[in-house]
Amino acid sequence: MAAAAGFLLRVGGPGHLHRLAFPLGFVLFALPVPNRLLGPLQFALQSATTAAAAAALPVCGVPVERHGFVLSLPDGDLGVAEACSGVRSVTALVALAAFVAWHAGFTFRRGVALVVLTVPLIAAVNAVRVVVSGLLHAYVDPELIRGNWHEALGIAMIFLGLGGILGLARWLDPRNPHNPDRAVSGADGTQPTTSRNRTDGTQPTTSGADGPTAGRPRGAGRRVAAAVLVASAAATVAAHVLGWEVEREIAATAPFHEIPARLGRWVAHDLPIPDEVAGMLTFDTALQRTYRDLGYEVRVWAVYWSSRNMVKGYHHPDVCWPNRGFRLLSREVLAVPAGGGTLPITVREFARGSERQLILYWTQEGRRVWSIDDEHRVQAAGDSHDWLGERLFRRDRSEPTGRLMVLLGTPLWGDAAAIRDQTLDLARRFADELYRVCPWAAPPLAESDHR
């Protein structure tokens, strides 16, 4: 963008850059939304979409019970996942709203109003999507809300959202719903002028209002434009050099398949990871297993990202379980010896009605295991753009910075204390094998162990 701005200044001057400011700035919609904005927006959209669908489905004859972001229907559950909240269509529809406002010649205030009104429109459109999905699930065929049918319904909602944006534009400016001359006029509304026919028989020329060369920079303006071009070229070269350095960094690997399926009396079988989960987590590699022993089973997840910048969104027990209608009963951190060091495992208990679940969880980057404060910090603010500081200012490039997440979960019933102790034993055994195949992640000894 800096190079394009410098080129426009050099060729046409400030007036030309002003006329093309919107097309140039429109490129910014290609950037990902920072997590610190995306997280609260996603939660608000999920809440609004779920609440609207839960209110509309009974009117359509489908009884529903809401548990967080899960709608329990007579024939099964319908989850309002992140993708169904509308958060993925925010950038696209907001960009379309901005383009419609510019193309229709809206004033700044009307343009901002159209963009702001697009957000509740997105929630309404996705509520329609969830309601239609519930009706198809209840009255037609549950398969129609999965796979390609599910994707087709999502695409149809984009077109519905575009229609809504055009309707809002007409409502905001009914006297000028569309300006057909916008494409041939300047961004400031001025029309190009045409010179009179020449007496020598040559064709007239088309230019701006001040002539074809009136806006070109001279003197200091040329030097400023040249400096912008040189600076942008230097920044591009620096970005490539940093990229080469990143490629030379030590890449941590996570061969989860080498973790044995038998750990003491625990015997496991691997489970396939659904495509929608893989698309949601965007991991490099992951493992899902069910370990069985003493008449009950524990679901185990291990997920690895080679860079924390690959993590899309933030998935955490304190987020995911409440979204499914569970409430947190207790949480404590237990120090477990594992991998030659001390591993702090967070133990949580959740409840939903009479259902209770035990969740053991930890996240780490390299050897550093996250504290609860770290988890809350990322949950609240996100870290999707921290790669700038990591790439520019991290001095020790020999330490892997990949992110590793492990979760063990099991229902609680009968002797809950015994289930808790046995699950902790499995967590210790699993962690020992995990750090055997991933020695780069083995946690250090606690200070008390050194003493």
C-alpha positions in Angstrom: 0.0 0.0 0.0 2.8 2.4 0.7 4.4 1.6 -2.7 1.0 2.2 -4.4 0.6 5.5 -2.5 4.1 6.6 -3.5 3.5 5.7 -7.1 0.2 7.7 -7.2 1.8 10.7 -5.6 4.7 10.5 -8.2 2.4 10.2 -11.2 -0.7 12.3 -10.3 0.0 14.2 -7.1 -2.1 14.5 -3.9 -5.3 15.1 -5.8 -5.0 11.8 -7.7 -4.1 10.0 -4.4 -7.2 11.5 -2.8 -9.5 10.3 -5.6 -8.2 6.8 -5.3 -8.0 6.7 -1.5 -11.0 4.4 -1.1 -9.9 1.7 -3.6 -6.5 1.7 -2.0 -7.8 1.6 1.6 -10.3 -1.2 0.6 -7.3 -3.6 0.5 -7.2 -3.5 4.3 -10.3 -5.7 4.4 -8.0 -8.5 3.3 -6.3 -8.5 6.7 -7.5 -10.8 9.5 -9.4 -9.3 12.4 -7.3 -9.2 15.6 -8.4 -11.7 18.2 -8.9 -9.0 20.8 -11.7 -7.7 18.6 -12.8 -11.0 17.0 -13.3 -12.8 20.4 -15.9 -10.4 21.9 -17.6 -10.0 18.5 -17.8 -13.8 18.1 -19.4 -14.2 21.5 -21.9 -11.5 20.9 -22.9 -12.9 17.5 -23.2 -16.5 18.9 -25.3 -15.3 21.8 -27.6 -13.3 19.5 -27.9 -16.0 16.9 -28.6 -18.8 19.5 -31.2 -16.7 21.3 -33.0 -15.7 18.2 -33.1 -19.3 16.9 -34.2 -20.6 20.3 -37.1 -18.1 20.2 -38.1 -18.7 16.6 -38.0 -22.5 16.4 -40.9 -23.1 18.9 -43.0 -20.7 16.8 -42.3 -22.9 13.8 -43.5 -26.0 15.8 -40.1 -27.4 16.8 -39.6 -27.7 20.6 -36.1 -26.6 21.7 -34.1 -26.4 24.9 -31.1 -24.1 25.0 -27.8 -25.1 26.7 -25.3 -22.4 26.1 -24.7 -22.4 22.3 -26.3 -25.8 21.9 -30.0 -26.2 20.9 -31.5 -29.5 22.0 -34.1 -30.7 19.5 -36.3 -33.8 19.8 -34.1 -35.7 17.4 -30.7 -34.5 18.5 -28.6 -31.4 19.3 -27.9 -28.5 17.0 -24.8 -26.6 17.9 -24.3 -22.9 17.0 -20.6 -23.2 16.3 -18.3 -20.2 15.6 -18.7 -20.6 11.9 -22.5 -20.5 12.3 -22.4 -17.3 14.4 -21.6 -15.2 11.4 -18.2 -14.2 12.5 -16.6 -15.5 9.3 -18.9 -13.4 7.2 -18.2 -10.2 9.1 -15.3 -9.1 7.0 -16.9 -9.9 3.7 -20.3 -8.3 4.4 -18.8 -5.2 6.1 -16.5 -4.8 3.1 -19.5 -5.1 0.8 -21.4 -2.5 2.9 -18.4 -0.1 2.7 -18.3 -0.6 -1.1 -22.0 0.0 -1.5 -21.8 3.2 0.6 -18.9 4.5 -1.5 -20.4 3.5 -4.8 -23.8 5.1 -4.0 -22.1 8.4 -3.0 -23.1 8.3 0.7 -22.0 11.0 3.1 -19.5 9.9 5.7 -22.2 9.6 8.4 -24.5 7.6 6.2 -21.7 5.3 5.2 -20.7 4.7 8.8 -24.3 4.0 9.7 -24.6 1.4 6.9 -21.4 -0.4 8.1 -22.6 -0.4 11.7 -26.1 -1.7 10.8 -24.4 -4.5 8.9 -23.3 -6.2 12.2 -26.9 -6.9 13.6 -27.9 -7.8 10.0 -25.3 -10.5 10.1 -26.7 -11.9 13.4 -30.2 -11.9 11.9 -29.1 -13.6 8.7 -27.3 -16.4 10.7 -30.3 -16.8 13.0 -32.3 -17.5 9.8 -29.6 -20.1 8.9 -29.9 -21.8 12.2 -33.7 -21.8 12.1 -33.7 -23.3 8.6 -31.2 -25.9 9.8 -33.4 -26.8 12.7 -36.5 -27.1 10.4 -34.5 -29.3 8.0 -33.3 -31.4 10.9 -36.7 -31.9 12.4 -39.0 -32.2 9.3 -36.8 -33.3 6.4 -33.5 -35.1 6.9 -30.6 -34.3 9.3 -28.1 -35.0 6.6 -29.2 -31.8 4.8 -27.4 -29.8 7.5 -24.1 -31.5 7.1 -21.3 -31.5 4.5 -21.9 -29.8 1.2 -25.5 -29.0 2.0 -24.4 -27.1 5.1 -21.8 -25.2 3.0 -24.4 -24.4 0.4 -26.8 -23.0 3.0 -23.9 -20.8 4.3 -23.2 -19.4 0.9 -26.9 -18.7 0.4 -26.9 -16.7 3.6 -24.1 -14.5 2.1 -26.4 -13.6 -0.8 -29.2 -13.0 1.7 -26.9 -10.7 3.6 -26.0 -8.8 0.4 -29.7 -8.3 -0.3 -30.1 -6.9 3.2 -27.3 -4.5 2.8 -28.8 -3.1 -0.5 -32.1 -2.8 1.3 -30.5 -0.9 4.2 -28.8 1.4 1.6 -32.1 2.2 0.0 -33.6 2.9 3.4 -30.8 5.2 4.4 -30.8 7.2 1.2 -34.2 6.6 -0.6 -33.7 9.5 -3.0 -30.4 8.2 -4.4 -30.3 4.4 -4.0 -27.8 4.0 -6.8 -25.6 6.4 -8.7 -24.9 5.0 -12.1 -22.4 7.7 -12.8 -20.2 6.7 -9.9 -18.0 4.5 -11.9 -17.0 7.3 -14.2 -16.7 10.1 -11.7 -14.1 11.0 -9.2 -14.4 9.9 -5.6 -15.2 13.6 -4.7 -18.1 13.6 -7.1 -16.5 15.8 -9.8 -17.0 14.9 -13.5 -14.2 14.7 -16.0 -14.1 17.5 -18.5 -13.6 17.2 -22.3 -11.8 19.8 -24.3 -13.5 21.4 -27.3 -12.9 20.0 -30.8 -9.7 21.4 -32.2 -9.7 23.3 -35.4 -6.9 21.1 -36.8 -9.3 18.1 -36.9 -7.6 16.1 -34.1 -9.8 14.4 -31.5 -10.4 16.0 -28.2 -8.6 14.8 -25.1 -10.0 13.8 -21.7 -8.4 15.1 -18.5 -9.1 16.2 -15.0 -10.7 19.5 -14.2 -7.3 21.2 -13.9 -5.6 19.6 -16.9 -3.7 16.4 -17.4 -0.6 17.5 -15.6 -1.8 20.0 -13.1 -1.7 17.6 -10.1 1.8 16.1 -10.6 4.2 16.9 -7.8 7.2 19.1 -8.3 10.3 19.8 -6.4 9.9 18.7 -2.8 6.8 16.7 -3.7 8.8 14.5 -6.0 11.4 13.9 -3.3 8.7 12.8 -0.8 7.1 10.5 -3.4 10.5 8.9 -4.2 11.3 8.5 -0.4 8.0 6.6 0.0 8.8 4.3 -2.8 12.4 3.7 -1.5 11.1 3.0 2.1 8.5 0.6 0.9 11.1 -1.3 -1.2 13.4 -1.5 1.7 10.6 -2.8 4.0 9.8 -5.5 1.4 13.4 -6.7 1.3 13.5 -6.7 5.1 10.4 -8.8 5.2 11.9 -11.4 2.9 15.1 -11.5 5.0 13.1 -12.1 8.1 11.2 -14.8 6.3 14.4 -16.6 5.4 15.6 -16.4 9.1 12.3 -17.9 10.2 12.7 -20.8 7.8 16.1 -21.6 9.3 14.8 -21.7 12.9 14.6 -25.1 14.6 11.3 -26.6 13.9 9.8 -28.6 16.7 7.9 -31.8 15.8 5.2 -33.7 17.6 5.1 -37.4 16.5 2.0 -38.2 18.5 1.6 -41.6 16.7 4.7 -42.8 18.7 2.8 -42.5 22.0 1.9 -46.1 22.9 -1.7 -47.2 22.9 -1.1 -49.1 26.1 -0.2 -47.2 29.2 -0.1 -49.6 32.2 -3.6 -51.0 32.4 -5.0 -48.3 30.1 -5.7 -49.4 26.5 -6.6 -46.9 23.8 -7.9 -46.8 20.3 -7.4 -43.8 18.0 -10.4 -41.8 16.8 -10.7 -39.9 13.5 -10.7 -36.1 13.8 -13.7 -34.6 11.9 -12.9 -32.2 9.1 -14.9 -29.4 10.7 -12.7 -29.7 13.9 -9.5 -29.7 11.8 -10.7 -26.6 10.0 -11.6 -24.9 13.2 -8.4 -25.7 15.1 -5.9 -25.3 12.1 -3.3 -27.5 13.8 -0.2 -29.1 12.3 -0.9 -32.4 13.9 -3.4 -33.8 16.5 -4.3 -36.9 18.3 -7.7 -38.0 19.6 -7.9 -41.2 21.6 -10.1 -43.0 24.0 -8.3 -44.8 26.9 -10.3 -47.5 28.8 -9.6 -49.0 32.2 -11.6 -50.2 35.3 -14.9 -49.9 33.5 -14.8 -46.3 32.3 -13.1 -44.3 29.6 -11.2 -41.1 29.2 -11.1 -39.0 26.0 -7.6 -37.6 25.3 -6.7 -34.8 22.9 -3.2 -33.7 22.0 -2.9 -30.8 19.6 0.3 -29.2 18.2 0.9 -26.0 16.2 4.4 -25.3 14.9 3.7 -21.6 15.5 1.3 -20.0 17.9 0.4 -17.7 15.0 -1.4 -20.6 13.3 -3.9 -20.9 16.2 -7.2 -19.6 14.9 -9.5 -18.3 17.7 -9.1 -19.5 21.2 -10.4 -22.9 22.4 -10.3 -23.6 26.1 -12.4 -25.5 28.7 -13.5 -22.2 30.3 -14.8 -21.1 26.9 -16.0 -24.3 25.2 -17.8 -26.0 28.1 -19.9 -22.9 29.2 -20.8 -22.5 25.5 -22.4 -26.0 25.7 -24.4 -25.0 28.8 -22.0 -26.3 31.5 -21.1 -24.3 34.6 -17.7 -24.5 36.4 -17.9 -26.1 39.8 -14.2 -26.2 40.8 -10.8 -25.5 39.4 -7.4 -26.2 40.9 -3.8 -26.6 39.7 -2.0 -29.8 40.7 1.8 -30.3 40.3 2.4 -33.7 38.6 5.9 -35.2 38.1 6.3 -35.8 34.4 9.1 -35.9 31.8 11.8 -35.4 34.4 10.2 -32.1 35.6 7.1 -30.8 37.2 3.9 -30.3 35.1 1.2 -28.0 36.5 -2.1 -29.6 35.4 -5.4 -27.6 35.8 -8.2 -29.8 37.0 -11.7 -28.6 36.4 -15.2 -30.0 37.2 -18.2 -28.9 35.2 -21.9 -29.6 35.6 -25.0 -29.3 33.4 -28.1 -30.5 35.2 -27.3 -33.9 36.6 -24.4 -34.4 34.2 -20.8 -33.8 35.6 -17.5 -33.9 33.7 -13.9 -33.9 34.8 -11.4 -32.0 32.6 -7.6 -32.1 32.9 -5.9 -29.5 30.8 -2.6 -27.8 30.1 -1.1 -25.6 27.4 2.5 -24.8 26.8 4.8 -23.0 24.4 8.2 -24.6 24.2 9.0 -25.8 27.7 6.9 -23.0 29.4 3.6 -24.3 30.7 0.9 -21.6 30.8 -0.4 -20.4 34.1 -4.1 -19.6 34.6 -3.2 -15.9 34.2 -1.7 -16.7 30.8 -4.9 -18.5 29.8 -7.1 -15.6 30.9 -4.8 -13.0 29.2 -5.1 -14.8 25.8 -8.7 -15.5 26.3 -9.5 -11.8 26.9 -7.1 -10.2 24.4 -5.9 -12.8 21.9 -2.4 -13.0 20.5 -2.9 -13.5 16.8 -0.8 -10.5 15.9 2.0 -11.0 18.5 4.1 -12.5 15.6 5.4 -9.0 14.9 7.2 -8.7 18.1 8.2 -12.4 18.1 9.8 -12.2 14.7 11.5 -8.8 15.1 12.7 -8.9 18.8 13.1 -12.5 19.9 16.8 -13.0 20.4 17.1 -16.8 21.2 16.0 -18.5 18.0 17.2 -21.9 19.1 14.2 -22.5 21.3 11.1 -23.9 19.7 8.0 -21.7 20.1 5.4 -24.2 19.0 2.2 -24.4 21.0 1.1 -27.7 22.6 -2.3 -28.4 24.2 -3.4 -31.5 26.0 -6.9 -32.3 27.3 -8.3 -35.3 29.2 -12.0 -35.5 29.8 -14.3 -38.1 31.4 -17.8 -38.1 32.9 -18.0 -38.2 36.7 -20.3 -40.8 38.3 -20.3 -43.2 41.2 -17.0 -42.8 43.2 -15.9 -39.5 41.8 -12.8 -39.4 43.9 -11.5 -42.7 42.5 -12.2 -41.5 38.9 -10.3 -38.4 39.6 -7.2 -40.2 41.0 -7.2 -42.7 38.1 -7.5 -40.0 35.5 -4.6 -38.1 37.1 -2.6 -41.4 36.9 -3.4 -41.6 33.2 -2.4 -37.9 32.7 1.0 -38.6 34.3 1.6 -41.7 32.2 0.5 -39.9 29.0 2.7 -36.9 29.8 5.8 -39.1 30.4 5.3 -40.6 26.9 4.5 -37.3 25.3 7.8 -35.7 26.5 9.7 -38.9 25.5 8.6 -38.3 21.9 8.7 -34.5 22.2 11.7 -33.8 24.4 11.7 -30.1 23.4 8.5 -29.6 25.4 9.6 -31.4 28.7 8.8 -28.9 31.5 11.6 -27.9 33.9 11.8 -28.8 37.6 9.8 -26.6 40.0 11.7 -24.4 42.4 10.8 -26.7 45.3 12.3 -29.6 43.5 15.6 -27.7 43.1 15.7 -27.1 46.8 
